[in-house]
């Protein structure tokens, strides 16, 4: 495989580097240090002026206070975005890491001084809150203030909350930073390749290349196993303690609360998905036949089918493909996405010290989001670019709601990204004339859907085992975590894929388990919701587009249940989730029929 540098040259991504100047000119920018001083002074001023007085505030006073808090949090968010983005492309740079930690400590200190508002607001009598929220002035913050009160049963005393904020910079975030540093510097195999380069080889048509890549990935993970196991145990214990003192009934309750979902909704969705693991098993049995293999192993899962185009896609072609697909759906969405390319809001090349994976960072409404990808030029990467730009467009549209109300619950935050992927897929599919190539392309999309719906649900089941195991049995060994991983993965694959012993350590490179426990079910939620929404779009055409854009523009100003109500969707019924699963079933049947005929 080409080196990172030559690959970037070939794909024309060398200059696709984000410009963080829209945040701050540099780490020594006087504006950055002025904002740090402002945050310290403003947090102290807010505490001195309002602490202990919330119960006596008028609606106008509450409005003024919330505006002050929102502005403070916006400036902190701007600082945090800059320090994180600056760090994430150079995790081996001590100065960048130091600034990132400094801003985390600033956020903790400011949070400690302003936490009084949430604590005092949540303990106000219901009738007092109802009276205040009935005032028209507070309409923009009504949902935000109502949602805050859902945390009352899990709220601690002011002293306890301040203590937790005080130690936060050296808690979970510090451990996740260590995790990022490990993978930012970890090299795999004798050629000292990056995580992204190794994982890309799992999609190679040559089985020996895939097998070698899997072995090198396993070897690299095992070399750090003692540290990674300690990180996972520490953060599982951290969550156990946090859940206990906040009186959460289970490990996933806090995530459901953040997502503004009832636990029954999540359980209904997961139950529907696990009941259709047969779809995964049927597909991989077909794939084994299509590949001509006697046995499909874990390192064969992503093998491209013989008819799948393998040409590397240069960045300009990727850009045009994504923007054309967006434009066919909505000129407004395409226009927003174009800004990411034209104004250097994307970081695309593979570079030393850059973290793996991809993300879209919402930044703050007054600026704009940024997108990070590690572009290697395959079809999956085009889909990834579409996915992250979907997030970016969503964040731009929601910005008008302000910093507090633009923050979309995670389960709906995946809607625009997955919908964007589907738009690009259908546009590309329409251009393919060969039946064999079309089948291969559909298979690749199916595998993407499986990764989003079924694999993420299997990972949710791993998390369930890990957190419950840590609570019941104490410190977990790498072997025990591997057992949990293989068990949850095998339930999904059944006998269709042989999971090797080496695969047992692959739980240890997935950052979501550490950064945001419980997050992964949001992917499945988003995918199945999008399949339902896309079916509505196919029936309604242009009438759907405006409602869809309104959904994105609403951000987090309403609950997920309220946001999907205009589409006549009931999230609490298994029948709704099976609608999306039935679409997947149709795609599997299409491939089964084609292969058997």
N, C-alpha and C positions, 0 to 999 in steps of 0.2 A: 504494500500500500504506500502511496505517496506520503512524504512528510507533511506535517501541518502547514509549513511555509509554502511548499510547492502546490499543495492542494488549494490553499487560499488563492494563489496566483491563478491556477486553472479555473477555479469557480468564480473569480473576479469579486472576491469578498474582502480583499486586503484593506480597502478603504471604507468598508461598511462598518464604521466605528461610530458609536454614539457621541454626541456632543453634549457634555454635561454642563456646558456654559449657560444653558437656560436655567440652571439651578444656581451654580456658583462658578466663577471663572477658574478657580483653582483651590487647593486646600489652604492656601494662605490668603485667599480673598478676604478683604476687609469686611465685605458684606456678610460673609459667613460668620466671622467672629462677632460682628455687631448683632447678628441674629441670636447667637449663643448668649450674649449679654442680655438681650431683650427677654429671652425665655426665662432666664434666672430672675430678672427683676420683675417681670410680669407675673410669674407664678407666685412670688412673694407678695406682690401687691394684691392679687386676687385673694389669697389666703387672709391677708390682714384686713381686707375690706369686707369680705363676705362670710368667712368661717363663723359658724354659730348663729347665723342670721337667716338661713334659708327658710325656716318656718314662718318668718315674718315678712318675706318678700312679696311684693305685688307682682302681677303678671308682667308689668313693664320692667321691674327689677330682675325677674327671672330671665326675661328676654335679653336684657343687657348683660347679665352674667354669662348666659350660655353663649352669646356672641363673643364675649371675651375669651371664654374657654375654647371655643372653636378656633378663634384666631391663633391662640397660643398653640393649640394642637396642630394647626396647619403649619406654623413655622417649625415646630418640632418635626413634623412629618417631612417637610422640605429638607431639613438638615439630615434626617435619618435616611431619606431617599438618596441624597448625594453621597453620604458616607458609605452606604451599603453598595450602591452602584460602582463607586470608585474602588471599593474593596473587592467586589465580586469578580472583576477581571484581573486582579492581581493579589490573590489570596496569600501569596508568598512575600508580599511587601509589608514590612513591619510598620512603616509609617501609615499606610492605608488601614491596616488592622488597628493601629492605635487610635486613629480618628474615629473609626467605626465604634470602638469601645467607648470613647469619650462621649459620643452622641448618645449611646445607649445609657450611659450613666447620667447624662443630662436629662433624658426623658424620664428616667427613674426618679430623679430628684424633683423634677417638676410635677410628676404624677403624685409623689408623696405629699406635696404642698396643696394640690388641688383635689385630692381624692375626697375631701370633706363634702363636696357638692353631691356626688352620687350617694354617699352614705346618708346625708341629711335629707336629700330629696326622696330617697326610697323609704324613709321612715315617716314621711308626712302622712296624715290620715287620708284615706281614699277620697272623702268628700272635699277636702282641701285641694287635692290634686285635680279632681274633676272640675272644680270651680275655676282653677287657674287655666286648665287646658281648654275650657270653654271660651276663653278669651281669644278673639280673632288674631291678636298680635302673636300668639304662640303657635298658630297653625303650622308654620314651617318646621317647627321642632316637635310637633305633637307626637308623631310616631317614635321619634328618638327618645323622648322623655317617658313615654309609656313603656317602650321596650326596656329601658333601663330598670324599671321597677320589677321586671321579671327576675332580676338577680337578688332581690331582697332575701329569699330563703337561704341564700348561699353567701350572704354578706357577713363580714366579720366586724369587729370593733375598729374604730379609727386607728388605734395604736397597732393592732394586728395588721391592718391593711397597709399602714405606712411601713411596718417592718418588712412585709413581703416585697413592697416596692423598693425598699432600701437594698435588699439583697438580690433583686432581680438581675442586675448586670452580671453577677457572678453565678447565677443559676442556670436555667435552661438555655438562655441565649448564649452564654459562654460555652456551654457544652456543644451546642449546634455549630458554633464558630470553629471549635476544635475539629468537629466532624468535617466541616468544609475545608479546613486547612489540610487535613489528612488527604482528602481526595484531590485537592488542588495540586498537591505535590507528589502524590502516589503515581508511580510509573509501572507499567505492566509488561512482563516478558523481557526477553533479552534485548529487544529494540527500544525499551523504555518508552512505550507508547502511553497516551492518555486514556482515560476511561472512555471517552467518546470514540476514540479510534478503535479500541477493543470491541466495544459494543456494536459498532458499525459492522465489524467482521462477522457478527452472528447472522447478518442478512446476506452473506456471501453465498454464491451458488455452489462453491466448492465445499464439500462436506468436511474435508480435512482442514480447511481454513477455519470453518466454524468450530470444529472440535478443538483446534489449537487455541483459538480465541477464548473459548470457554475455559480451557485449562489454565491459560494465562490470567484470566479474570479471577478464577478460583485461587490461584497461587497468590495473587496480589491481595485478595481479601483475607486469606489465611495469614499473610505476613503481618496484618494489622488486627487480627482477630481478638487478641487480648485487650487492645484499646477499644475497639468497636463494641465488644461485648460489655465492657465496663461502661461505656457511654450509654448504651441501650438500657442497661440495668439501672444506672443512676437516674436517667430521665423517666423510666417506668416507676421507680421509687418516688421520684419528685412528684409525678402525677398522682400516685397513690396517696401521698401525704396531703397534697392539695385537695384532692377529691374528698378525703376523709374530713379535713377541717372545714371544708365548705359544704359538707353534707350532701354530696352528689351520690345518688344511689348506685351508679355504675360508672365505669371508665369513660363511656361515651356520652353521658348525660350533659357534660359541660359543652361538648361540641354541638349537640342537638339544641342546647339553649342558645349558643352563639348563632346557629343557623335559623333560629326562630321556628323550629320544628318540634312537633310532639314526637316522643319516642315511638309511638305506635306507627307513625308515618314511615319512619326509617325501618322499623322491624317488618312492616308490610312489604316495603320495597325489597329488602334483603331476602325475605322469605320467597318472594316471587322470583328473584334472580337465581337463588340457589336451587329452586325447584326446576330450573331449566338448564342446569349444567349439562344435560343431554345434548344441547346444541353444540357446545364446545367439543364434546366427545365425538359426535357425529361428524363434525367438520374435520377434526384432525385425523379421523380414520380415512376420510376422503383424501386428505392431503398426503397421507402416507402412500396411498395408491398412486396419486398424481406424481409423486416424487420417485416412485418405483422402489421404495425402501421396505424392507421386511419389518423394520422397527423404527419408530419415530422417537428420538430422545429429546431431552430438554434443549440441547444445542441445535436441534433441527426445526424447532417451532417456527422460527422466522425465515427459514430458507425460502428464497424466491422460487416461484413456480417457473418452469422452463420457458414459458411464453411471456413472462413479465419483462417489459423493457428495462434494461439495466444501464442505459446511457446516463452519464452524469449530467445533471441539470445545472447550468450556470446560473448565477444569481440574477442577471437581467431577465432570463426566461422565467425563473421562479416568480420574480416580481410581477411580470406581465400576466402570468397565469392566475395568480391570486387576485390581482386588481380587476382583470376581465371578469372573473367569476363573481366578484363582489358587485361589479357594475351591472351585470345581468340581473342581479337581484334588486339592487338599490344604488342609484347614483350617489346618494348622500353618504352611504356607508363606504363606497369606493373612494369618494373624495376625502373622507377622514383618513382612511387607510393610506392614501397616497402621501399624506403629510409625513408619515413615519419614514418613508423612503426618501422623500425630498428634503427633509429637514434634519436628517441624522439622528433619528430617535431609536435606531436599531444597532445592536452590536452582533455581528454575524460570524467573523472568522474564528478558527481554532488558534488559540494563543497560549503561551506558557503562563501558568498561574491562573488561568480562567476556570471558573467552576463549570461543571458539566451541566447538561440538561438545558431547559429553556423556561422562560417566564416572561410575564408582562407585569411591570411594576406600576401601580396607579399613580404614584407620586402624589401631587396635590392638585386640586381643581384649577388653581391659578397658573399652573405650568402645563404639563401634559404627561402622559405615560411614557415609559421606555420599555423596549423589548430586547431580550437577550435570547439568542439561539446559538447553537454550535453547528454551523451549516456544513454538511459533507456532500451535498449535491444529489442525494437520492430522492425517490418519490415520497418517502416518509418525511423527509425534511421539508418538502414543499407543503405537505399537510401540517407540519409543525409550525411553519411560518404563518399559514392561514389561521391556525389555532390561536397563536399568541396575538396576532393582529385582531382576531375576533375579540379577545380580551381588551386589547387597546382601544378599539372602536367603542366597546361597551363603556369603558372608563371615561372616554371623552364625552360620550353622550350623557352620562350620568353626572358629569362635573357641575352642571348648572344647579344641581341639588345642594351643592355645598359639601364641605369636608365630611360632616357627620352623616348626611343623608345619601351621599354618593357611594358609600361603602356597602356593596351588595353582599347579602348572605352567600356563603361559599357555594351552597347548592345551586343558586341561580347564577353565580359568577361564572360557572362553566357553560351556561346556555349559549352565549354568543360565540364562544370559542369552538364548541362542538358544531354549532350551526354553520360556522364559517368553513370548517373542514368538509362538511357535507356539501356545501355549495361548490367547493373546488373539486371534490370527487365527482359529482354529477356532471360538471362541465368537462372534466377530462374524459369521463366515460363516454360522453356523447361523441367525442372525436375519434374513438377507437373503432375501426371497421372489422378487424379480425375477431372471430368468435373466441379463438384460443386466448388472444391477448385480453379480450374483454373479460373472460372468465378469470384469468389470472389477476386482473385488476380488481375485480369484485372480491376475489379471495383476499387480496391485500387489505381491502376495506373491511372485510369481515374480521380479519385479524386485528385491525385497529379497533373495531367495535368491541371485540372480545377483550382486548387489553383494557379498554375503558370501563366496560360493564362487568365482565366476569372476573378478570384478573384483579381489578381494584376491589371487587367484593371478596375475592379469596384473600386479598391482603387485609381487608377489614376483619376477616375471620382469624387471620394470623394475629392481628392486634388484640383481638378478643382473648385469644389463648395466651398471648404474652402478658397482657396486663392482669388477667385473672391468675395466671401462673405466678407472677411476681407477688401478688397479694396473698395467694394461698401458700406458696412454697418458699418464698424468699428469693435470694439471689439466684439468677438463672444462668446456667452454663451455656457456652456456645453450642454445645451438643443438644441441649434442651431446646434452645431457640431454633436450631436446625430441624429438630423433630417437629416443632410447631409449624415451621415453614413448609416442610415436605408434606405434612398431614393436610394442611389447608389447601396446598396446591394440588395434591393428588385427588382430593375430593372433587375438584373442578375437572381435572383431566381424566379421571377414571383410569381405564386401561389403554386409553388412546395415545398416551405419551409416557415413555419410561423416564422417570426422574432419577438421575444418577446420584450417587452419594456426594459428589462434588457440589451439586446444585443446592445441597443443604445449607450452605453458608451465604447464599445470595440474598438473604434478608438484610444483610449488613450494609448494603450500599444505597438503600432507599431512604432519602432524606425526609420524606413526608412523615414517617413514623416518629421522627424526632422533632421536626419543626412545628408540626400541627397534628398532634394525635387525634385520630378519628377522621381526618380530612378526606381520606381516600374514597369514602362512600359518595362524596360529592360528585366525583367523576361519573359514577354509574347513574346517579340522579340526573345529572346534566345530559348524558347521552340518551337515556330513555325519554326524558322530557323533550329533547330535540327531535327525536324520531316522531313523536306525537305532533309536535309543532310543524314539522316539515310536511307531514301528511295533510295538515290543515292548509298549509301554504299551497300544496298541489291542487287542492280543491277550490281554494278561494282566490288564488293569484294576487293581484295588486291590492285587493282589499285587506289582505293579511299583512302586507309590508308595513303599513302605517301603524297598526297595532303592535307589531313586533318592535318597531323602533321606539314606540311609547313604552313598551316593557323595559327595554334597555335604558332609556332615558330616566325611568323612575328610580333606577339605582336601588338603594336600600330604604327608600322612603315609605315602603309598605312591607308587610310580611309576605313570605313566599306564597301563602294561600291566597292573599289578596291580589298579588301581582299576576297570578295565572288564571284568576277568576274570569277575565274577559274572554278566555279561550275555552270556557266550560270544562275545565280540568279539575277533577277531584283527586287530590294526592293521597287520600286515605283509603282508596279502594284498590284491591289487588288487580281488579279488572283494568284499571288505567295502566299500571306497570306492565301488564301482560300485552297491552296494545303494542308497546315498543318491542317487547320480546317476540311478538308474532311477526313483526317486520323482519327481525333477524332470522326467524324460522323460515320465512319466505325466501330470503337470500340463500340460506343453507340448502333449502329444497331445490333452488335453481341450479346450484352447483352439483348437487347429488344427481339431478336429472340429466345434466349435461355430461357428467362423467360416466354415468351408467348407459347412456344412449350410444 
